[in-house]
Amino acid sequence: MRIPCPYCGPRDSSEFAYLGDAAPRRPADGDAAAMATYVYLRDNPAGPMEELWYHAYGCRAWLVVRRDTRDHAVTGARLAAGREASA
Amino acid sequence: MRYSLLSLVSHALGGNRDWKPAWRDAAPQPRYDVIVIGGGGHGLATAYYLARDYGIANVAVLERGWIGGGNVGRNTTIVRSNYLLPGNIPLYELSMQLWEGLERDINYNAMVSQRGVLNLYHSDGQRDAYARRGNAMRLHGIDAELLDREGVRRLYPFLNFDQARFPIQGGLLQRRGGTVRHDAVAWGYARAASDRGVDIVQNCAVTGFLREGDRITGVETTRGTIRAKKVAMAVAGHSSEVAAMAGLRLPIESHVLQAFVSEGLKPIIPGVITFGAGHFYISQSDKGGLVFGGDIDGYNSYAQRGNLPVVEDVCEGGMALMPAIGRARLLRSWGGIMDMSMDGSPIIDRTPLDGLYLNAGWCYGGFKATPGSGAVFAHLLAREEPHPAATALTLDRFAQGRVIDEKGQGAQPNLH
């Protein structure tokens, strides 16, 4: 499995650390139910998914990687920085 | 038909031509008392204990593929009850006790072998943690022995005791732990449940739920609509997918876990050994193959196959533990999809929808829990209250902050 890092080019996935689904957004403080949902509940899709990977043994950038959980095919990666603006 | 020495001899004299199928491959009926989704070990055990303990035999087990084709046939066959936390220990010990009587109970040879499970420790801190776990086990009446380095050497002289980086300092031994032939567990429970009237329906995928308000009243399947008073999910690996059909989101991610078997060798490893400085566990099957595994690959996956970095990592763990393994050739490897829950512990509970029950989140540990999981899930379905051994395994424990986090890793499923 290779991840196309925008800075480093296609690199082996063993250079990256995995965080998980990129969709959950941290809610405002004070809403306990929303916080529990954010921390614990996941869509866990079987199919294309956007997820956060950290290029720990490379440029140390956080990436949003698009990958299919059924066959591990990676179809794109972009920097996670500034993703709120582009989303 | 009951298996016995007499039946074995008489069939042998008849040339073994007149054995009957062990269980009925049923067609689905329009209506049941209970539908169990998932014909894996847990689903079959649930159906069996529903029939045996609660007299509920109007039950269908719906299996998308075939019996024995999922995780019940994809694990490393290890059974043990060496847990730390009070929310987990009673369930796994109940399971261990059911393993001990399983073959007499279901009249089926599951090759239950209590050959001992040894967890090695490699540092002072790890020794203290294992001593604490052993004490927790003994407080619950479970056998546990803390061995020093010489105690381990007497059991397994072939381990690498000269390792400078990860020296073997000792181990925590549960002698009652061991291995069970996984395929036989599926077939044995299928046969025992079928004998008591349970319908085992293969090639029957659930495609949706029948819903009246907040109540689930049955399922839509590839073999038609089936109604039931209660619907029970036991589809670990795919729990999120099935729950999504009912509009539920679960505290679960699906991950791929690989396992490996070497070519057949003469007996070398008498028990089960785990390497504590990495993640590596190994035993030898009665056929001679070394059966071993390690970590999950670490990213969400439904692929039932993993990638090479984890193969390398697992084999490095094996080489660090017992260098002799390097002379054996790898015969096969495969992957299974794990329900990795947010705290590393399972969920056995009702759901927010009436009539829908959940058994999920087994992480690495589903196989050893098979009988206990079935017994407590059957209790929940029949009695509408949790079994005393599974009171903590609720679905709302996450929101309430009562997580059961054996490894203390927090809500990061790939670290459990």
HADDOCK unambig.tbl for C-alpha pairs under 7 A between the chains (distance, minus, plus):
assign (segid A and resid 14 and name CA) (segid B and resid 309 and name CA) 6.57 0.50 0.50
assign (segid A and resid 18 and name CA) (segid B and resid 298 and name CA) 6.96 0.50 0.50
assign (segid A and resid 18 and name CA) (segid B and resid 299 and name CA) 6.40 0.50 0.50
assign (segid A and resid 36 and name CA) (segid B and resid 399 and name CA) 5.19 0.50 0.50
assign (segid A and resid 39 and name CA) (segid B and resid 411 and name CA) 6.79 0.50 0.50
assign (segid A and resid 40 and name CA) (segid B and resid 251 and name CA) 4.98 0.50 0.50
assign (segid A and resid 40 and name CA) (segid B and resid 342 and name CA) 6.26 0.50 0.50
assign (segid A and resid 40 and name CA) (segid B and resid 398 and name CA) 6.90 0.50 0.50
assign (segid A and resid 40 and name CA) (segid B and resid 411 and name CA) 6.54 0.50 0.50
assign (segid A and resid 41 and name CA) (segid B and resid 249 and name CA) 6.06 0.50 0.50
assign (segid A and resid 41 and name CA) (segid B and resid 250 and name CA) 5.37 0.50 0.50
assign (segid A and resid 41 and name CA) (segid B and resid 251 and name CA) 4.36 0.50 0.50
assign (segid A and resid 41 and name CA) (segid B and resid 252 and name CA) 7.00 0.50 0.50
assign (segid A and resid 42 and name CA) (segid B and resid 249 and name CA) 6.31 0.50 0.50
assign (segid A and resid 42 and name CA) (segid B and resid 250 and name CA) 6.23 0.50 0.50
assign (segid A and resid 42 and name CA) (segid B and resid 251 and name CA) 6.01 0.50 0.50
assign (segid A and resid 42 and name CA) (segid B and resid 252 and name CA) 6.49 0.50 0.50
assign (segid A and resid 42 and name CA) (segid B and resid 253 and name CA) 6.95 0.50 0.50
assign (segid A and resid 43 and name CA) (segid B and resid 249 and name CA) 6.20 0.50 0.50
assign (segid A and resid 44 and name CA) (segid B and resid 240 and name CA) 6.29 0.50 0.50
assign (segid A and resid 44 and name CA) (segid B and resid 253 and name CA) 5.44 0.50 0.50
assign (segid A and resid 44 and name CA) (segid B and resid 254 and name CA) 6.70 0.50 0.50
assign (segid A and resid 46 and name CA) (segid B and resid 302 and name CA) 6.27 0.50 0.50
assign (segid A and resid 69 and name CA) (segid B and resid 300 and name CA) 6.10 0.50 0.50
assign (segid A and resid 69 and name CA) (segid B and resid 301 and name CA) 4.49 0.50 0.50
assign (segid A and resid 69 and name CA) (segid B and resid 302 and name CA) 5.61 0.50 0.50
assign (segid A and resid 69 and name CA) (segid B and resid 303 and name CA) 6.74 0.50 0.50
assign (segid A and resid 70 and name CA) (segid B and resid 301 and name CA) 6.13 0.50 0.50
assign (segid A and resid 70 and name CA) (segid B and resid 302 and name CA) 4.85 0.50 0.50
assign (segid A and resid 70 and name CA) (segid B and resid 303 and name CA) 4.73 0.50 0.50
assign (segid A and resid 71 and name CA) (segid B and resid 303 and name CA) 5.45 0.50 0.50
